């Protein structure tokens, strides 16, 4: 029985990397997501059995009706038990189940039984708890902190402890941070029993949606879909080394949705694409940056976005399909930005004097490839189809799972016979442990924020510091989300900032959905931001480049696209990019917004690359930067500089620049 995180992503062929590289990748993943145990014998069967029970329970809960409190209590209970079973207390105890692990598992089972058996009586006495309620509450908080520490590292538990201390002693702080102070009788039941702390919105989403999509991802992975999407991308681009960058972008788009994991996408594609990228002339850090940027797209790509996307739907009380629709255009623009970058890469590389066109790879024709594995696309389409018919995301993914399992038998190699299906369901539960523990720990933080009113205070502080300016408040919000994301995973970063930072934007008139999407996109930046830049570090391990240089290159590739969220919040018509309309807009305005955004991203991509028709001077890069910003933020230029019709000015400058690039003298230089 393997733990929740194998040494390498399951779709990646271990033979495609050498032992040293595989060891580096494994160490990076474990430093971020915990070193997992690998038990054999009776303990291995027990681990599989508990994980299988967790998956079956949540599949049954998706089909039937389970009381809210029972579902959330059981979800956290399973998470704690599997967390203590699969993750050692310290690396030196790996693959050994120590006596304290038995004690922690027993304590987790007892706490879960106490909460579930307490029923309505336990909920009724939240305000006046019994002494045993307080004891069990403290025990639950300690168990959640320890499970999170094992699964994700020290940072999240330390942050949660800091917030608990703030709840107890915040009355000693100066204004505006002070509050009236809370004792254990008020705080502990709020965090451990009420549906506003550990068992709040984040755990609700984890128990009802995230785990189901995690199980679905495991089914796709074990049925060979991930590897097929990578192979299909190579086939679609003809196996030409000159198309190496395009192959990375296409395979990231196809693989990203099913995986929902940035690092898994980066590693899976990188081990296959790096030899071809090196052959065509990519340097290690450039290739690693592009691979990490492609992996980042996994977290924002429908239909299986990162876990935070499910939380957006719950916080805003909208359907998950609405979130997917809002993400559709920004996702396409993100990958369009990457395509602009790789096209410029290819021009730059082919312009070198020592460039030699490598021979094409031998690949299966795309038609034959599609006929062989077309069915891998069907369950992804089915999710959107069922939600379009009005089914909930829960039922849609449930039906998609059944379809994926049934269609797996079209391949003899990847058929999910009972034994393999049991392992797949167990893998799905195991892979959800880290996210579920993060959600439970984040619930402690959110519970303190709601109890003390810190979120509203923070919004007022941010607005006052920005002088009431929406643009400056948006910049502050982006910086706050980014800094929080440096320390904690994407999901935790979004949960914290959704209740702390997003209200500041909403107070200044930004629609709630735009504010939450803004926070989500900047939370995703943590995937390519040190010290938690797991995707660039994993890519650097594959390419042999320096990890921090690779991270800087990843920033370069993602920079144009991450200017885009400011359009949502600073331009009244920017919500058109989220496929939402203001009262004065129509769909023609949305198309115009998309056109301007595409042109702006192209200009910023060329400026970031320092290359268009030929290498750009500093002045030319500056001109293109201004052109890109004018196209993306016309309302901002009009308000700040009183410039009439800045988008037309930007288009005129862009056309003039293209004419300058294609003048005879420039062609001769190129």
Beta strands, then each sheet from edge to edge (+ up, - down):
end
